[in-house]
Amino acid sequence: MKDEYKEFFETEEADQDSKSDAKVILFLVILAVVAATYWVAVQ
């Protein structure tokens, strides 16, 4: 499975950067959902 994505990224560094970006975006989405849930709950 590791070699499956080789065609999408020029270098290993680019692959790692995209994984890091994905983790940051996932964290921000989770944070937004928690914040929205809290905001709705206190209304």
Secondary structure, 3 states (H helix, E strand, C coil): CHHHHHHHCCCHHHHHHHHHHHHHHHHHHHHHHHHHHHHHHCC
